[in-house]
């Protein structure tokens, strides 16, 4: 950035249960999406099993991660981008967003707000930066030139509106949506902010642990491991003290 704000750092991932640290791992990449599979597999190496349920925020909601949970029979209460936006009235009542377009699965077409069928033109493969491949289908309307709703429907210069659809991701999102909006899902969503977020808050503010005392990944992991043990012992001692009062 050239302004002195950038500092060397690690992306620290933790897993918690009742605010006890159950797992941790360090990553060099800034985004959370690519840490999910590795973090769960690292937990498996510790406990010799994967969790039955996973609760995480929208930073972890990707096709690759949903696929991993499905393959390993993990019940995933994992949000995705736009999950909260979808719950708002102005989003639900907007007929122009592609999430609200009617889809006919038997004949494979979407219906635009004017009733025009948007049919598949081609299917192609998208590969992300670390090699994961997704199948995307391009759907297109026949002609939008004289459509009175065109200005509200899309802003591109082309005379045919096009949408890119990842059907597998749509299915994963639908499953995640059903889980997240269920009674159990609402319970997990309400607890998630007071689990890892609260633990990070206690570490940073209550323990004044704002930076690592060592350099190098091995030493930093040792640093955080000692902190985690101390953190858990302190929390256990407080719980025992409350129970014996």
N, C-alpha and C positions, 0 to 999 in steps of 0.2 A: 504493500500500500504506500510505502515511502513516507509514512508519517510517524513511524516509531511505535505504532500500535500492535503490529504483528509480533508474536512471541512464540517460541517453540513450545509445542504442547502435544498431549496425547488425548485421544478420544477414549474416555474411561467408561466402560459399560459395567453395570452391576445388576445382579438379580437379588431380590429381597423376598422375604416371607415374614409377615408381621414385624417388619422393619429390622429384621436380622439380615445381614449380608450373607447370601448363600453362594454367590458366584461373582467373579469379577474377571475382567480381561481388558487389555490395552490395545488400541488400534491406531495406526498412523493416518487413516483416512478420516476426513471431517464429517462425513455423513453417516447416519445411523443405519441406513437401509442395508448396506453390505456387511454389517456386523452381526446380523440376526442369526443366520445359519451357523456361522463360526462360533458364536457365543453359546448357542444351545449345544453344539457338538462338544465344546470345551466343558460345559457342564456335565455332559454324558461321560466324559473321561474322568470326572471327579466322582460322580455318583453311580456310574455304570447303568444309567438309564436316562431317557429323555423325559421331560415333564409331560404330564397328561394335559395340562392347560397352559397357554401362554397369553399373558396380558401385556399389551404394549400400545404406545400411541401411534399417530399417523406416520411418524418418521420411519416406521418399520413395515408399513403396508405396501408390499410390492408383489407382483405376480410370482416372482421367484420364491419369496418367503412363504406366500400362501401355498404354493406347490409343495414346498418342503414340509410344511405342517400337514398337508393332506397325505403325502406319501408316508409320513411317520405317525399318522393317527394322533396328531396333537390338536386339541380343540383350541382354535385360535381366536381369542377376543382381541383382535388387532385392528386398529382403525386404519383408514386409508385417506388419502388426500380428498378433500371435499366432503368427508363424512359429516362434519358438523354443519357445513354449508347446506347439505342436502336436507337437513332437518328444518331449515328456515322456510317460512311461508312463501317469501318472494321467489325462492328457488323452486319449490314444489309447484307454484302456480305459473312458472315461466315455461310456455310451450315450445320455446325455441332452442333450449339447451338439449344436446343430444341424449342426455340421460332420461329426458322426459318424452322422447319420440317413441311412438308405438312401434313395436317390432313384431313381425309375423314370422315365427321360427320355421313354420312348415314351408312357406314359399320364399323365405329368406329375403325380406325387404323391410325397410323402415318407412314410416309415413310422416311426411312433413306437416306443419300446421295447416297448410292449404289442401291437404289430402293427396298430394302427389307422392307416388311411390319412389323411394330411393333404393335402387337395386345395386347388387355387388358388381364391381367392375374388374377387380383383380385382388388377389391375396398375395402378400409378400412377407418376407421375414425381416424383422428388425433385430439387430444385435446391439446390446448395450456395451458400455466401455469395458466391462470385464467378461464379455463373451456370452452372456445369457441371451437366448433367442426367443422372440415372441412372434406369433403369427397374427398379422393385422390384415383386415379386409377393408378395402376402400368402397364405400357406397356413394352413389351420386344420383341426384335428381336429373330428370330429362331436360328441363328448361325452366329457368327462373327469371327470364328476361322481363316479362310483363307481370310478374307476381306483385300484388299490392303490399305484401308483407316482407318483401325482400330486404328493405332497409332495416327492419327489426330482426330478420332471420340471420343474415350474415353480411359481412362487410367486404369480402373479397371481390376482386374485379371480375372474376369468372362469372359466366351466366348460368352456371350450374353449381348448386351447393354440394359440397363433398364432406363426408365425415369418415374418420378412421375408427374402426371398431376392433377391439381385441376381445373376442368372444369368451375366451378362457378367463381373462381377467374380470370380465363382467360377471361371470358365474362365481368366481372367487369373492368378488365384492358383495354379491347378493347373499352368499352364505355368511360372510362376515357381518353384513348388515343385520341379518336375522339374529345372529348370536349377540351382537352388541346392543340390540334394542329389546332383547328378551329380559325377563326379570333377573336372571343370573348375570346377564351382560351389563345391565344398569348397575348392579351391585359391584361388579369388578371395576367398572369405569369410575365409580365414586371412590373406590379404594385406591386406584392406581396413583393419584396425585399424593396420597399420604403414605405411599410405600417408597419407591426409589427416590422421588423428589424430596420427600421429608428426610430421608437418610442423607442425601447429598447436602441438604440444608444444615443438618446437624453437624456433619463433618466440616463444612466450610465455616459456619458461623459459631456454633457452640464449641467446636474443637479448634477453631482458628487454623484449620488445615487448608490453606489456599494455594499451596504450591508444593511440588515434590522436593525433598531434601537431597536427592541424588540425581545423577544423570546416567543415561543408558537404560535400555528397557529392562534388563535383568535386575538392576538395582532399584529401579522405580517399582517393579512388581514386588520385590521384597519389601520396599518401603510401604506400599499399600497393603500388602498381606499382613504386616505387623499392625498397621492401623485397623484393619478389618477385625483381626482377632481381639484387639483391645476394645474396639467399638462393641462387638458382640458380647464380650465378657461384662462390660460396663452395663449394657442394657439388660443382660441376664441377672446381674446382681441387683439392679433396681427392681426388676419384676419379682425376684425372690423376696426382697425386702418388703414389697407391698403385700405379698401373699402371707407373710408371717406376722404382719401387724395385727 
